[in-house]
Amino acid sequence: MATQLTLVSFSYFLIFCATMTFSPGPMTLLLMGFGMQEGLKRSMPVQLGASAAYLVSILIFAVGFAELIKGNPLISRALQYVGVAYLLYLAYRQWNSKGLALDRTATLDSGFKGRFGKGLLTGFSNPKTIVMFSAVFPQFAGQGSATRAQDLVVLGLAFLLLQFASGCLYCYFGQRIRRVLQSPSRQVLLQRATALMLLGVALMLARGFER
């Protein structure tokens, strides 16, 4: 991999983030459900809880784990292969997915704490975030010790901004997005496009092994 964050690697990272945050999943369906029932403003505590969960995950698994294995090229190389394998697995799952169940509605909580906790728990309850932030996320940062921490900060902020934008869009346009996703053909098209984007990012990371 390169010794510093490059425009190419950052572009691939943005594709990866957009794919992970905008494609329908447990978190986006939760936000869409709250948005459909109460609108964007009253759904913001859920979105803030989700962002807090991802921020903590980034600090623990991306920044913390990267510092823990710093100076150990064998573990770093193993994580690179795990990251590529994980992206290929996600691409395979997306390509062969049978679609999403959209009849699930969000359970309303009366106060800020209840809604914030709902977003927080949903963000933490997905075990895939461990692999994503520990094995995939750091691969886009430069390998030079002087710039790696700075690169991870830039990547973390970019992910959180895209995640927040995605959540707001699902909350605000929940009803319209639901109508689009209710079409099986549109779901298949979205899933195939997502799979191809994940495949492209996986190939980019695999090429990094040869540099």
N, C-alpha and C positions, 0 to 999 in steps of 0.2 A: 504494500500500500504506500501511498505518497506520505512524505514527512510533514505535510501541512494540508489543511483543508483547501481544496481547489474548487473552482467554479463548476467543473464537471461533476465532482463528487457531491457538491452541495445541490446541484440540479437533480441528481439521482435521489438524493435524500429527500428533496421536496416531493418528488414523485412518490417515493415510498410513504412519506407522511400523509400526503393527500389520499393515497390509496387506503391507508389504514384508518384514517379519521373520517373520510367522507363515505366510504362503503358501508352499507347497513350492517349493524352488529348489535350486541346487547345494549351498549351505551347509546348508540344513535336511536334505537327503537325506544329506549326509555325516555330520551329527551323529546322525541317526536310525540310520544304519548302525552307527556306533560304539556307540551306546546299546543297540541290539539285541544286539550281540555281547558287550559287556563292562559294560554298565550305566552309570549316571550318574557315579559317582565316578571310574572310570578313563577316562571320556570328557571330564572337565573340562579337561585340557590342550588338547584340540582346541577347546573352547569358549573358553578363554582366548586362544588364538591368533587365533580369529576376532574376538574383542572388540578385541584389540590392533590388528589390521588395520583395523578400522572406526574406531578411535580415531585412528590415524595419518592415515587418509583424511579424517576430519572436520577435523583440524588443518591439513592441507595444502589441501584443496579447498574446505572451507566457510569456516573462519576465515581462512586465508592468502589465498585468492583474493578473499574479500570485502574484505579490507584493501587488496588490490592495486588493485581497481577502485573503491574508495571515492572519491566526489567526481566520478565519471564517469557521469552519468545515462543517456547513450546506451547504454553497455555494460550498465548495470544493467537498462535496459528490454529490451535484446536478450536478456539472460539470463532475464528473466521469460517472454518468449515461448518461449524454448527449453525452460524448465521445464514450461510448460503443454503444449507439443507433445510432450515426452517422456512426461508422464503420460497423454496421450491415446493415444500409441503403446503404452504398457504396457497400458492398458485394452483397446485393440484386440487386442493379442496374447493377453491373458488370455481375452477373449471367444471368440476363434477357436482357442484352443489345443487340440491333439489329445490332451492328457494327458501324464503323466510316466511314464518308464520306471523302475519300482521294483525291477527285478531287479539293480541295481547294488549291490554290497557294498563296504564300506569296507576298505581295505588296512590291516592292523594294524601299528603301529609299537611297538617294545618299550619305549622310554623316553619320558620327559616331553618331551625336546627334539624327538623325531620326531613326536609327536602335536601338540605346540604348533606346529611348523613346518607340519604338514599343514593346520591351521586357518588359520594365517597366510597361506600361499600360496593357499589357496582364497578367502580374503577379498580378497586383492590381485589375483587372476587374473580377476576379473569386471570387464570394462571399463565396465559400466553404473554402477558405483559412482562413477566420475568425473563422469558427468552428474548422477547423483542428488545428490551432495554439493556440486557446484559450481553447478548451475543450479536445482535444486529446493529443497534444504535451506535456503539463505539467504533464500528468498522468504518464509518464515514469520516471520523476525526483523523487528523494527521497523527502519525506515529512519533513525531518528535516531542520529547518531553517538555520543551519550552513552549509549544503551542497547543498541546493536546487539551489541557484544561480550558483554555480559551475557546478552542473549537467546540468542545462539549457544551459550553455555555451557549454559544451561538446556535448549535443544533437543538439544544433543549428549548430555547426561546422560540425557535422556528416551529418546533413540534407543538408547543403549548398554544401558540398563536393560531396555527391551523386547526388544532383540536377545538379551541374556543370558537373559531369562526364556523366550523362544522356544526358544533352544538347549537349555536345561535340560528343557523339556517334551518336545521331540523326542527327547532322549536317554533320558529316563525312561519315556515312553510310546511309544517307537519301534515296538514290535510292534503295539500297538493302533492307532496312527496309520496304520501300513502297511496293516492290514486294512481300515480305513476308506477309504483312498485307492485300494485295489485295485478298488473298485467304480467302473466308468466313469461311472455316473450321479451318484455323489457327487463325483467329480472335476469333472464338468461344472458341478454346482451350486456348488462352491467357486470355480471359475474365474469363473463369471458373477457371483457375489457380489463377488469381488475386483475384477472389471472395473467394476462399478457404484460401488464405493467409490473407486476411482481416478478415475473420471469425476467424482464429486462433489468430490473434492479439486481436480481440474483446473479445474472451474467456479469454485470459491472463489478460486483464484489469478487466474483470468481476470477476475473481478469487481474484483480489486484494481487492475487497470489503469485503471478508470474513476474511482477515488477521488482 
